[in-house]
């Protein structure tokens, strides 16, 4: 009798299990229906080259493992519930994400600072460290997200390298003019020169500090020209640059935004026309004290990488040609007088930081004032340079290198 009890108990249990409805069939059907649209989309994206074979294979493996697991597992309720959850996530999150990618949708940047007006956002993408940078894949944009040729980082660097860090003014083409002057002029006997530009429209000294700390050791430049000021003293949208960039969740949110088309669509849908999502606050993007600290930090980071620093004050013709009304209309400044006063004040800070560090100073703001602020050097905004202005800036930089003999004191090993 004792030996038959376990058998009877097992038989009763099996009869009870057979009496329950088998939920596996419904779970498999739910899983299949939720996976069909996303599977078709992911195969399409693979064919058109938007996804890699590894990503596609990993997704299909998960789908097959889920279907196979539902086939071999016992008929219990928890696999059904898990299938419903995973199937819902796949249907309502993964499928829309793939559909947006298949449709070619991408809202690459939500930043409204400075030159990053809504019509310019197609050229930029979110970045977890710098907030935004040039969208990769565009002609003339390298793998770091800056304009220019790919940067050779092998050891040792076989050219004399100059680094230019700054905003949209530094992003203009005077670097190539300077490179030609260096390779064809009196300094050509010191080796072959190249100019590397790490500058993006809208950048302030906050991004400059990040660039110096992140890329200075990678670039390994002999000397760096650093030019900031304009974007630093514009009014802030929602928060200062430091508050936006150093927030606890900011890097995570920006990283998610840069990779998720669904999140991009949700943010863009919340917009009202082309108006910025943030409200103007009664603060500057980079207040004077932070501007001073950022410049000093840039100099330290460059020095730690063995790179000499030369700060540049940003020139303008606003005093003689006037402040363009749009700077006030777009609420980058309170009024025209604020543009003049703040720009002079921030140029003064640049001079003071250069005087209290081992950095050099190319005072273009004063030099252009002394030349009666030639209007032909600037575009109508009084900020960016014409072709004549670019030539003038490159010539001043070259003359500074000749006069200061800075490159003669830097180490260079062409071997």
C-alpha positions in Angstrom: 0.0 0.0 0.0 2.7 2.5 0.9 4.4 2.0 -2.4 1.3 2.9 -4.4 0.5 6.2 -2.6 3.0 8.3 -4.5 1.8 6.9 -7.8 -1.8 7.7 -6.9 -0.8 11.2 -5.8 1.0 11.8 -9.1 -1.9 10.5 -11.1 -4.3 12.8 -9.3 -1.9 15.8 -10.0 -1.7 14.9 -13.7 -5.5 14.6 -13.9 -5.8 18.0 -12.3 -3.3 19.5 -14.7 -5.1 18.0 -17.7 -8.3 19.5 -16.3 -6.8 23.0 -16.5 -7.0 24.9 -19.8 -3.6 24.9 -21.6 -2.7 28.6 -21.8 0.4 28.0 -23.9 -1.5 28.1 -27.2 -2.9 31.6 -26.5 0.4 32.8 -25.2 2.2 31.6 -28.4 -0.4 33.3 -30.5 0.0 36.5 -28.6 3.8 36.4 -28.9 3.6 35.6 -32.6 1.2 38.5 -33.4 3.2 41.0 -31.4 6.5 39.9 -33.0 5.3 39.8 -36.7 5.3 43.6 -37.3 8.6 44.2 -35.6 10.2 41.2 -37.3 9.2 42.5 -40.7 10.5 46.0 -39.9 13.8 44.8 -38.6 14.4 42.7 -41.7 13.6 45.7 -43.9 16.0 47.9 -41.9 18.6 45.2 -42.3 18.1 45.1 -46.1 18.3 48.9 -46.5 21.4 49.0 -44.3 20.0 50.8 -41.3 20.7 48.0 -38.9 23.6 45.6 -38.6 23.3 41.8 -39.0 24.3 41.4 -35.3 21.4 43.5 -34.1 19.0 41.8 -36.4 20.2 38.3 -35.4 20.0 39.2 -31.7 16.4 40.3 -32.0 15.3 37.3 -34.0 17.0 35.0 -31.5 15.0 36.6 -28.6 11.8 36.1 -30.6 12.6 32.4 -31.3 13.7 31.8 -27.7 10.4 33.3 -26.4 8.3 31.2 -28.8 10.3 28.0 -28.0 10.1 28.6 -24.3 6.4 28.9 -24.4 6.3 25.6 -26.2 8.3 23.5 -23.7 7.2 25.1 -20.5 4.5 23.6 -18.4 1.0 25.1 -18.7 1.2 27.6 -15.9 -0.2 31.1 -15.6 3.0 33.0 -15.0 4.4 32.4 -18.5 1.2 33.8 -20.0 1.5 36.9 -17.9 5.1 37.4 -18.8 4.3 36.9 -22.5 1.6 39.5 -22.3 4.0 42.0 -20.7 6.8 41.4 -23.2 4.5 41.2 -26.2 2.9 44.6 -25.2 6.3 46.2 -24.8 7.4 44.8 -28.2 4.2 46.0 -29.9 3.9 49.4 -28.4 7.5 50.4 -28.0 9.8 48.4 -30.2 7.5 48.3 -33.3 6.9 52.1 -33.3 10.6 52.7 -32.9 11.4 50.5 -35.9 8.5 52.0 -37.9 9.9 55.5 -37.3 13.4 54.4 -38.3 12.0 52.7 -41.5 10.1 56.0 -42.3 13.4 57.9 -42.0 12.2 60.0 -39.1 14.9 61.7 -36.9 14.7 64.9 -34.8 18.4 65.3 -34.2 18.6 68.1 -31.7 16.2 70.0 -29.4 18.8 72.7 -28.6 17.7 76.3 -29.3 20.9 78.0 -28.1 22.7 80.5 -30.3 23.0 79.6 -33.9 21.0 76.3 -33.3 17.7 77.7 -34.6 15.0 75.1 -35.5 15.9 75.1 -39.2 19.4 74.1 -38.3 18.6 71.1 -36.1 18.9 68.6 -39.0 22.7 69.2 -38.9 23.1 68.4 -35.2 22.5 65.4 -32.9 22.4 65.1 -29.1 25.5 64.3 -27.2 25.7 63.1 -23.6 28.8 65.2 -22.8 28.6 68.2 -25.1 24.8 68.5 -25.3 25.0 68.6 -29.1 27.5 68.1 -31.9 27.5 67.8 -35.7 25.4 64.8 -36.9 27.8 62.1 -38.2 27.4 60.9 -41.7 27.3 64.4 -43.2 30.0 65.3 -45.7 33.0 66.9 -44.0 32.1 65.7 -40.5 34.6 63.3 -38.8 33.9 60.5 -36.4 34.2 62.8 -33.3 31.3 64.9 -34.5 33.3 67.9 -35.6 33.9 69.3 -39.1 37.2 68.5 -40.8 39.3 65.5 -41.8 39.7 62.5 -39.5 42.1 63.2 -36.7 45.1 60.9 -36.6 45.7 59.8 -33.0 48.6 57.3 -33.5 51.8 57.7 -31.5 53.7 59.8 -32.2 51.9 62.5 -34.1 54.1 63.2 -37.2 53.0 66.7 -37.8 53.1 69.9 -35.8 49.5 70.2 -34.7 47.5 73.3 -33.7 44.1 72.9 -32.0 41.3 75.5 -32.3 38.6 75.3 -29.7 35.5 77.6 -29.9 32.1 78.4 -31.2 30.6 79.1 -34.7 33.3 81.8 -35.3 36.0 79.3 -34.7 34.1 76.9 -36.8 34.6 79.1 -39.8 37.3 78.3 -42.3 40.2 80.5 -41.0 41.9 77.3 -39.8 42.7 76.1 -43.3 44.0 79.5 -44.2 46.3 79.4 -41.1 47.5 75.9 -42.0 48.4 77.1 -45.5 50.4 80.1 -44.1 52.2 77.8 -41.6 53.2 75.3 -44.3 54.2 77.9 -46.9 55.7 80.6 -44.7 58.6 81.3 -42.4 57.6 78.6 -40.0 57.6 75.8 -42.6 61.1 74.7 -41.7 59.8 73.5 -38.3 57.9 70.6 -39.9 54.6 70.1 -41.5 51.6 71.8 -39.8 48.0 70.8 -39.5 45.1 72.6 -37.8 42.5 70.6 -35.9 39.2 72.4 -35.2 37.0 71.3 -32.3 34.3 73.9 -32.6 30.5 73.8 -33.1 28.0 76.6 -33.5 26.3 77.5 -30.2 29.1 76.3 -28.0 30.1 78.2 -24.9 33.1 77.9 -22.6 31.2 75.1 -20.9 31.6 72.9 -23.9 35.1 74.2 -24.4 36.0 72.9 -20.9 34.5 69.5 -21.8 36.4 69.4 -25.1 39.7 70.2 -23.4 39.2 67.6 -20.7 38.0 65.0 -23.1 40.0 65.4 -26.2 43.3 67.3 -25.4 45.3 64.1 -24.6 43.8 62.4 -27.7 44.6 65.2 -30.1 48.1 65.9 -28.7 48.5 69.4 -30.1 51.5 71.6 -29.7 49.4 74.7 -29.2 45.7 75.5 -28.8 43.8 78.7 -29.7 40.7 79.1 -27.5 38.0 81.6 -28.4 34.7 81.9 -26.5 32.5 84.7 -25.3 29.6 85.3 -27.6 27.4 82.4 -26.5 28.5 82.6 -22.9 26.8 86.0 -22.4 23.6 85.3 -24.2 20.5 84.8 -22.1 19.8 81.3 -20.8 16.9 79.1 -21.9 15.5 77.3 -18.9 18.8 77.0 -17.1 22.5 77.9 -17.4 24.8 75.6 -19.4 26.3 74.1 -16.3 22.9 73.3 -14.9 21.8 71.7 -18.2 25.0 69.8 -18.7 25.9 68.7 -15.2 22.4 67.7 -14.1 22.2 64.1 -12.6 20.0 62.8 -15.4 21.0 65.1 -18.2 23.6 62.8 -19.8 21.2 59.8 -19.6 18.3 61.7 -21.0 20.4 63.1 -23.9 21.7 59.7 -24.6 18.2 58.2 -24.7 17.0 61.1 -26.8 19.8 60.6 -29.3 19.0 56.9 -29.8 15.2 56.8 -29.4 13.0 58.0 -32.3 9.9 57.5 -30.1 11.3 59.9 -27.5 12.3 62.3 -30.2 8.8 62.3 -31.7 7.2 62.8 -28.2 9.4 65.8 -27.5 8.8 67.3 -30.9 5.1 66.7 -30.6 5.1 68.6 -27.4 6.5 71.7 -29.1 4.3 74.6 -30.2 5.5 75.5 -33.7 9.1 76.5 -33.7 9.2 78.1 -30.3 12.0 76.9 -27.9 10.7 74.4 -25.3 12.4 76.3 -22.5 11.5 79.7 -21.2 14.0 82.6 -21.0 15.4 83.0 -17.6 17.0 86.2 -16.1 20.5 84.7 -16.2 23.2 84.3 -18.7 24.2 80.9 -20.2 27.6 81.1 -18.5 27.7 83.8 -15.8 31.0 85.8 -15.5 32.3 83.8 -12.6 31.7 80.5 -14.3 33.2 81.9 -17.5 36.4 82.7 -15.7 36.5 79.3 -14.1 35.9 77.5 -17.4 38.7 79.3 -19.1 41.1 78.5 -16.3 40.0 74.8 -16.4 40.6 74.8 -20.2 44.1 76.0 -19.7 44.8 73.4 -17.0 43.5 70.5 -19.1 45.5 71.6 -22.1 48.6 72.1 -20.0 48.2 68.6 -18.5 48.1 67.3 -22.1 51.3 69.1 -22.9 49.6 71.8 -25.0 50.2 75.5 -24.8 47.2 77.7 -24.6 46.5 81.0 -26.4 43.2 82.7 -25.6 41.6 84.9 -28.2 39.2 87.7 -27.5 36.3 87.8 -30.0 36.2 90.9 -32.2 33.1 92.7 -33.4 32.0 95.9 -35.3 28.9 96.4 -33.1 30.2 99.7 -31.7 30.3 101.3 -35.1 27.9 99.4 -37.2 25.3 98.8 -34.5 23.8 95.8 -32.8 21.5 93.8 -35.1 17.9 94.0 -33.8 17.4 90.3 -34.1 19.7 89.6 -31.2 17.2 91.3 -29.0 14.1 90.1 -30.8 15.2 86.5 -30.4 15.8 87.2 -26.7 19.5 86.5 -26.7 20.1 89.7 -24.9 17.9 92.2 -22.9 18.7 95.1 -25.2 21.4 96.4 -27.5 23.4 98.1 -24.8 23.6 94.8 -22.9 25.2 93.2 -26.0 27.9 95.9 -26.0 28.5 96.0 -22.3 28.6 92.3 -21.7 30.8 91.6 -24.7 33.4 94.1 -23.4 33.2 92.6 -20.0 33.7 89.0 -21.2 36.6 90.1 -23.3 38.1 91.7 -20.2 37.8 88.4 -18.3 39.6 86.6 -21.1 42.5 89.1 -20.8 42.5 88.7 -17.0 42.6 84.9 -17.2 45.5 85.0 -19.7 47.4 87.3 -17.4 47.0 85.1 -14.3 48.0 81.9 -16.1 50.8 80.8 -18.4 48.5 81.2 -21.4 49.2 83.5 -24.3 46.7 86.2 -25.5 45.7 87.2 -29.0 43.6 90.3 -28.3 41.6 90.5 -31.5 38.8 92.5 -29.9 41.2 95.4 -29.1 43.2 95.0 -32.3 40.1 95.2 -34.5 38.9 98.3 -32.5 42.2 100.0 -33.3 41.7 99.3 -37.0 38.4 101.3 -36.8 36.3 98.1 -37.0 36.3 97.7 -40.7 32.8 96.7 -41.7 34.1 94.5 -44.6 35.6 92.1 -42.1 32.2 91.1 -40.7 28.9 89.7 -41.9 25.7 91.7 -41.2 25.5 90.2 -37.7 28.7 91.9 -36.7 29.9 88.6 -35.2 30.9 86.2 -37.9 33.6 86.9 -40.5 33.5 87.6 -44.2 36.2 86.0 -46.4 38.3 89.1 -45.9 37.7 88.8 -42.1 38.8 85.1 -42.2 41.9 86.1 -44.0 42.6 88.9 -41.4 42.1 86.5 -38.4 44.3 83.8 -39.9 47.0 86.5 -40.6 46.8 87.7 -37.0 47.2 84.2 -35.7 50.1 83.5 -37.9 51.8 86.8 -36.9 51.2 86.0 -33.3 53.1 82.7 -33.7 55.9 84.5 -35.4 56.2 87.2 -32.8 55.7 85.1 -29.7 58.0 82.3 -31.0 55.7 79.9 -29.0 56.2 77.0 -31.4 59.9 77.2 -31.0 59.6 76.3 -27.3 57.2 73.4 -27.8 58.6 69.8 -28.1 58.4 68.2 -31.5 59.7 64.8 -32.4 59.1 64.0 -36.2 60.4 60.5 -35.8 
